[in-house]
């Protein structure tokens, strides 16, 4: 499946669209759009490419990755999916906004499908495998497209870095363990698309990430 990347203003969040080019079905990953300009950019891309949004997936429910959920659900009439362990974060999204000093009160996050490790999400003729990688949050997941050789890692793994663990639900040792056991075991050539910043590969992070080399 093809992947498109948008970088939105709230904390420089990467929002991805995963597209099955045969059926034009797609999924929005981590909706971070927060203002009319960003929403229009997403809407124009969907419409100009003739896409149908069949799922809205959150790698986790910290506010920067979920601030656009309600708008996306209402605009595209699509269900939303996330790991159940992060539902308390979605329920407390207004408190998250206050914690970061944001001058608005976002709508509480609702989830239609509770994802678990090993689940397969079908998008047209393509699919993403759910990999549970707790540590940045307890419900953090990564999404693996084995056929096309890429991983959407959320805030678990970055280029030469890892996710912060000082937010609610974070645990540093748990995150390291999750990355080493669940992500670094993927093929070295797997392209990693993180929640912030540019892409990397599993091989590069396996051999050079200073947080993962003992």
Legacy VTK file of the C-alpha trace (Angstrom):
# vtk DataFile Version 3.0
C-alpha trace
ASCII
DATASET POLYDATA
POINTS 214 float
0.000 0.000 0.000
1.062 3.539 -0.721
1.691 5.914 2.185
1.292 9.698 2.280
2.604 11.915 5.081
1.306 15.206 6.457
3.069 17.207 9.165
0.639 19.204 11.258
1.374 22.057 13.620
0.580 20.615 17.028
3.990 19.348 18.187
5.004 18.618 14.580
2.848 15.501 14.429
3.046 13.176 11.420
-0.365 12.127 10.169
-0.279 9.327 7.602
-2.744 8.129 4.986
-2.321 4.490 3.962
-3.840 3.848 0.543
-4.770 0.735 -1.405
-4.352 2.063 -4.939
-6.538 -0.630 -6.532
-9.694 0.036 -4.522
-8.924 3.620 -3.393
-9.753 2.596 0.183
-7.555 4.331 2.757
-6.998 4.763 6.468
-5.977 7.911 8.322
-3.338 7.231 10.969
-3.077 9.632 13.948
-5.260 12.569 12.862
-3.336 15.643 14.034
-5.147 18.339 12.092
-6.142 21.194 14.385
-7.182 24.214 12.292
-9.194 24.872 9.098
-6.090 24.989 6.896
-4.907 21.562 8.043
-8.381 20.066 7.788
-8.754 21.424 4.266
-5.365 19.986 3.283
-6.527 16.544 4.414
-9.955 16.872 2.803
-8.531 18.116 -0.493
-6.057 15.237 -0.650
-8.785 12.667 -0.015
-11.161 14.204 -2.556
-8.626 14.979 -5.287
-7.362 11.387 -5.223
-10.840 9.859 -5.160
-10.182 8.082 -1.859
-12.620 6.473 0.562
-11.683 6.596 4.246
-12.536 3.202 5.748
-10.729 3.536 9.096
-9.204 6.094 11.438
-6.427 4.497 13.475
-4.552 5.872 16.472
-1.139 4.518 17.399
-1.907 5.987 20.829
-4.186 8.597 22.348
-1.900 11.430 23.428
-3.539 14.664 22.337
-1.203 15.481 19.446
-2.031 12.161 17.763
-5.773 12.311 18.379
-6.798 15.976 18.269
-8.341 15.509 14.811
-10.243 12.307 15.585
-13.699 13.805 16.038
-13.441 15.947 12.923
-12.207 13.015 10.832
-14.925 10.679 12.103
-17.655 13.200 11.375
-16.259 14.313 8.005
-15.575 10.886 6.540
-18.186 8.807 8.436
-15.454 6.321 9.273
-14.974 4.186 12.387
-12.021 4.716 14.714
-9.603 2.142 16.101
-7.098 2.141 18.980
-5.827 -0.081 21.772
-8.188 -0.249 24.752
-5.402 0.442 27.246
-5.247 4.020 25.952
-8.968 4.720 26.355
-8.370 6.578 29.663
-6.156 9.007 27.733
-8.952 9.606 25.237
-11.425 10.202 28.028
-9.050 12.747 29.567
-8.156 14.604 26.369
-9.457 17.879 27.809
-7.107 17.482 30.767
-4.296 16.789 28.290
-5.126 20.066 26.547
-4.928 21.916 29.858
-1.622 20.244 30.721
-0.067 21.564 27.502
-1.655 24.992 27.879
-3.833 24.705 24.776
-6.574 27.364 24.585
-9.439 25.046 23.640
-11.332 22.022 24.927
-11.285 19.149 22.388
-14.068 16.596 22.220
-13.642 13.376 24.179
-12.271 10.572 22.011
-14.582 7.690 21.143
-13.285 4.384 19.787
-15.306 1.917 17.705
-12.771 -0.937 17.451
-10.415 -1.956 20.246
-7.199 -3.197 18.696
-4.931 -5.814 20.234
-1.544 -7.297 19.407
-1.659 -9.409 16.251
-4.888 -7.947 14.858
-5.027 -7.478 11.089
-6.592 -4.283 9.740
-7.790 -4.695 6.152
-7.667 -1.650 3.876
-8.976 -2.611 0.467
-6.716 -5.418 -0.741
-3.933 -4.441 1.658
-3.497 -4.959 5.368
-1.700 -3.661 8.437
-0.658 -5.857 11.357
-1.064 -4.414 14.851
2.023 -4.668 17.083
1.517 -3.710 20.728
4.545 -1.706 21.912
3.751 -0.335 25.388
6.095 2.073 27.094
5.388 5.491 25.601
1.802 4.835 26.652
0.291 1.576 27.797
-1.806 1.227 24.655
0.825 2.251 22.121
0.773 0.242 18.904
2.791 0.125 15.691
1.312 -0.789 12.307
3.243 -3.127 10.008
2.694 -3.453 6.267
4.687 -6.609 5.634
3.878 -6.751 1.911
5.275 -3.275 1.258
8.004 -3.344 3.898
7.175 -0.452 6.185
6.218 0.211 9.776
4.275 3.138 11.240
5.833 3.311 14.700
3.857 6.056 16.424
5.900 7.522 19.261
7.672 4.282 20.148
10.654 4.495 17.796
12.189 7.508 16.058
15.261 8.051 13.927
18.119 7.719 16.439
15.733 8.138 19.356
12.778 6.646 21.210
9.539 8.005 22.640
9.485 9.988 25.852
8.299 8.108 28.921
7.541 10.955 31.342
3.920 11.327 30.254
0.977 9.403 31.778
1.327 5.703 30.983
5.037 5.914 30.211
7.633 3.381 31.354
11.199 3.597 30.044
12.298 0.004 30.616
9.040 -1.310 29.204
9.486 0.784 26.064
13.043 -0.444 25.497
11.877 -4.034 25.923
8.951 -3.498 23.534
11.147 -1.995 20.825
13.823 -4.668 21.065
11.439 -7.616 21.160
8.675 -6.393 18.830
10.239 -3.948 16.344
13.954 -4.591 15.980
13.171 -8.208 15.068
11.558 -7.038 11.812
13.615 -7.208 8.584
16.486 -4.700 8.531
15.239 -3.073 5.331
11.846 -2.227 6.852
11.215 1.515 6.502
10.055 3.130 9.742
7.639 6.060 9.602
7.553 7.635 13.087
5.059 9.936 14.767
7.477 12.872 14.581
10.420 13.572 12.279
11.651 11.778 9.193
11.763 8.082 8.277
14.479 5.602 9.158
14.975 1.849 8.848
14.945 -1.017 11.319
18.534 -1.893 10.370
19.796 1.620 11.063
18.077 1.776 14.451
19.196 -1.735 15.371
22.844 -0.863 14.847
23.079 2.861 15.626
20.279 4.063 17.907
22.079 5.159 21.102
19.064 4.349 23.284
18.960 0.732 22.105
22.622 -0.250 22.002
23.869 -1.877 25.199
LINES 1 215
214 0 1 2 3 4 5 6 7 8 9 10 11 12 13 14 15 16 17 18 19 20 21 22 23 24 25 26 27 28 29 30 31 32 33 34 35 36 37 38 39 40 41 42 43 44 45 46 47 48 49 50 51 52 53 54 55 56 57 58 59 60 61 62 63 64 65 66 67 68 69 70 71 72 73 74 75 76 77 78 79 80 81 82 83 84 85 86 87 88 89 90 91 92 93 94 95 96 97 98 99 100 101 102 103 104 105 106 107 108 109 110 111 112 113 114 115 116 117 118 119 120 121 122 123 124 125 126 127 128 129 130 131 132 133 134 135 136 137 138 139 140 141 142 143 144 145 146 147 148 149 150 151 152 153 154 155 156 157 158 159 160 161 162 163 164 165 166 167 168 169 170 171 172 173 174 175 176 177 178 179 180 181 182 183 184 185 186 187 188 189 190 191 192 193 194 195 196 197 198 199 200 201 202 203 204 205 206 207 208 209 210 211 212 213
